[in-house]
Amino acid sequence: MRKPDISTLPLSELQPFSKHPFKKHNAEKMQELADSILERGVIVPVLVRLLDSGKYEIVSGHNRVEASKLAGLDIVLCDIRELDDDTATIIMVDSNLQRETVLPSEKAWAYKYKLDALKSQGKRTDLTLCQLGTKLNSGEILSQNSEDSRRNIYRYIQLTRLIPQLLDNVDERKLAFIPAVELSYLSKKEQQWLYSSLAREEYYGIPLALARKLKGISQNGKLTEKKIDELIVAKVKTQPKQIKISHKVIGKYFSNEVTPHERDSVIDKALEEWFRRHPEKPNNSASKYKNAVR
């Protein structure tokens, strides 16, 4: 077994892993890590490998490196290993998937990179991104030490086919996981059309039935920008309407002592009186507005 090469390296000689899909800690968590490093040092050395350029590539420990910089340090304790690209990728993925919170996009690309690395190593000859539900023996390798099932791992990998805007919506929980997987089968152009329609209508929570319908129409070669708009607008019209009133407007008429029920009651009566005085106004009835406010 190789004897560990533990050395102190200048932070300036370290560079991020070339395919690192994981985001850095937020400012608060990074500061906590920096404070801990100042107090106790880097307990677990940063795992790196030497590149042909003479620089060291971080395999595991990106947050420790950033926190060390934040702490004002110039050097960091490192575990230097000889690793080929595929082995380094697998270690990078496995070490980062142990985080407490991992975003869907992070899992998606991490599993994709690990799958590619396993294929390159020749671990299996059947490592293909198949249609869900078919034989997926390679998933047994990917699912090792993972909380995700073999089937879900391949779903995550399928998410890498989403355009960045839609994948961001998955991370932000605007778009649910399974509908997102279905939408990933749309072409890039169709996904762009879809995102534009969703952004215009401010509607992102596509239900599974609609996602499957869009996928089916796409596979039949009949999905157009106009058809997407029609389906999205039709869905939006069936959703319960909500009216947002700014805090500035609310504060103008209601004090902090007014309860939400009291406030809604006043708004309800005000709208009813307004529509009574303006019967010629829009074809939306007062009752529709009252229901929306309620």
N, C-alpha and C positions, 0 to 999 in steps of 0.2 A: 504493500500500500504506500502511495506517495506521501512523503513527509511534507506537511503544509509549509508553504513559503510565506510566512507572515512578515510583512514589511511596512514601513511607514512611507507613503508616497505623497508628493505634492498634489494638492487638489487641481492645480493647473494642468497636470498630466493626465487627468481622467476625463473621459468623454462618455456621454450616454450610449446605451446599447442602440445599435442601428435600427432595430425593429422592436421598440419598446412601447406597447399600447397603453400602458398604465399611467394614469394622471398622478401628479404630485399631490402630497398632502395639502389641505387648505392652510391658510395663513396661521390660524390658531393652533392647529395640530403641529405644523412645522416649527412654530415657536416653542411649543412644549418639548419637542424632540431636541431642538437646539439647546434649550435650558438643561435638559438631561445630559446632553453630551458635554456641556461646560462643567457640569457637576461630577459626572462619573466617567466621561470619556466614551468612545465608541466601544461598546461591550462586544458586539459581533462584528468582526472585520468585514469590510466591503469586499465582495467577491469580484475580481477583475481578471482580465486576460490581456497579455501583451500583443499589440498589433504590429504589423510590418512597418507602420509609420513611426514606431517608437512610443506612441501613446498607449494608454491603458483603457480598455473598454469596460465599462461597468456592466457586470452581468446581474448582480443582485446587490441592492443597497443605494439606489438612486436618491431616496429620501434622506438617508444618512449623509450622503455627500452634500446635498443641498442644505441640510440642517447644519452641517459643519461649516459651510460657507457663511450661513446666517449667524453662526456663533462667533464668526471672525477668525476662524482657524485657517491655516495655510496647508496643513497636512492632515492625513487620515490613515488609520490602520487598515491595511488591505491584505486579503488572501489572494495571492497571485497564482493562477493555474494555467496550464496549457490545455486549451479547449478549442476544438474545431467549431465551425459555425453552427452545425446542427446540435451538438451537445450543449453549447452555450445557450442556444435558443430554448432548448428543453428545460435547462436549469432555470433560466430567466422566467419562463412561464410558470413552472411549478412553484418557485419561491414566491412569486407575486400573487398567485391565486390563493395563497394562505392568508391574504389580508382580510380584515374584519368585514370590509365593504368593498365589493367589486362591481363596477357598473356593467350593464349588458354589453356595451360596445367594447369594454376592456376584455371581457370573457370571450366575446366573438372573435376578436383579432388574436387573442392569446391562443385559443384553441386552433385557430387557422394556422398560425405560425408553428405550433407544435405538430400539427398534422403534416405540414409541409416538411418539417425537419425529420419526422419519422419516415416519411416516404423517401426522403433523400438518403437516409441511413440504410434503407432497404430492409427495414424490420418486417414489412409485409409487402405483398405484391397486389393486394386488393384494396389499397387505401385510396378510395375514390369518393368524391362528394356525391353520394347517390341520392335519389329521390327518397324522402322519408318513408320509413316503413319497409324498406328492402333490407337485404343482408348487410350488416355493418359490423363485421368482426373486428375491424380496426378500432372501433369505439371502446372495446375492452381495454386497449392500451391507454387511450385518452382519458377514460373514466377512472383510471387508477388514482387513488388519493384525491378524488374529486367528489363533491357533494352532488354533482349533476349526473343524471342518468346518461347512458349512451345515446339515447334518442334526443335528449335535450342538448347534448353537446353538439350534435349535428345541426340542430335548430340554431344554436348560437352561431355556428360557422356560416350557416345560410344568411345570417344577418349582415355579414360582411359585404353582401351584394346590394345592400341598401345605399342610397345616396347619403352623404353626411348629414344633411338636414333632417331626414327621416330617422336616421340612427340617433341623432341628438334628441329627437322627440321620444324615443324609447328610453334613453337615459333619464330624461326629465319626467318620465311616467305619464306623458301625454298620450302616447301610443302604446297599447298593451303588447306584450311579448308575442303571443301566438298570431294575432292579426298582422304584426310586423313581419313575421316569418312569411306569411302568405303574400304580403305586398312585395317582398324581396324578389319574387319571381317575375315582377314587372320589369320591362326594359328600363334603362336609365332615363330615356326620354319620357316614358310613361310616368316614371316616378317624379320627374321634374314637373310634369303637368299636374300630377296629383298634389305635390307639395304646394305649388302655386295656388291651386284651388283651395286647399286647406287653409293656407295663410290668408287668402282673401276673405274667406268666410269665418276666420278665427275658430276653426273647428278641427280638432286633431284626434279625438278619441274614436277612431274608426272601429265599429264592431266587427266581430269575426265574420258574420254573414256577408257584410258588405265587402270586406277584404277578399273573401273567397269569390264573390261575384266579380270583382275587378280582375282577379287572377284568371278566372275562367274566360272572361271576355278577351283578355289579353292573349291567352293561349290560342284562342280562335282567330286572332289577328284582327279583331274588330274594335279594339279599344282606342278611342280617339280623345283628343283634348276636350272636345265638346261633350262627349259621352261622360267623361269623368266629371266635368262641371255639372252636368244634369243630375248625376247620381249623388254628388256631394250636396248640391243645393236642395235636392229632394229630401235628403237625410236631415239636413239642418232644419228644414221647415217642420219636421216632426219632433224636434227636440224641445223640451220645456225652455221657454225664454226667460232670461234673467236680465234685469236692468241694473247697471252699476252706476251708483251716484257717488261722486267724489266726496272725500272728507271735507273739502272746502265748502261745498254746497250744504252738506249735512250740518256742519258746524254753524252755518249762517242762520239756520232756522231752529236747530235743536241743541239744547244744553246737554252736558254729560249726564245729567240726572234722568233724562228721558230714557225709558226702556225701549228695546227694539220693537216690542209689541205696540207700545204707545206711538212710536214714530211711524210704524207701518199703518196704523189706524188713521193718523193724520194725513199721510200721503194718499191713502185710499180715498178718504173723503174729499181731499183737494182735487184729485183726478176726476172723481165723480162730478163735482161741481163744475170743473172746467169743461168737461164734455157736455154737461147739461146746457152750458152757456154757448157752446160751439158745436151744435148738432151737424153743421155742414163739414166738419173736419173729417179726416181720412176714413176709409172704409173699415179700419180697425175699430171695433166697438169699445166703449168704456169698460165693458166687462172683461175684454181681453187684456186691457191694460191693468185692470184691478187684479186679475189672476197672476199677471207677470210680477206685479209688485209683491203680492202675497207669496 
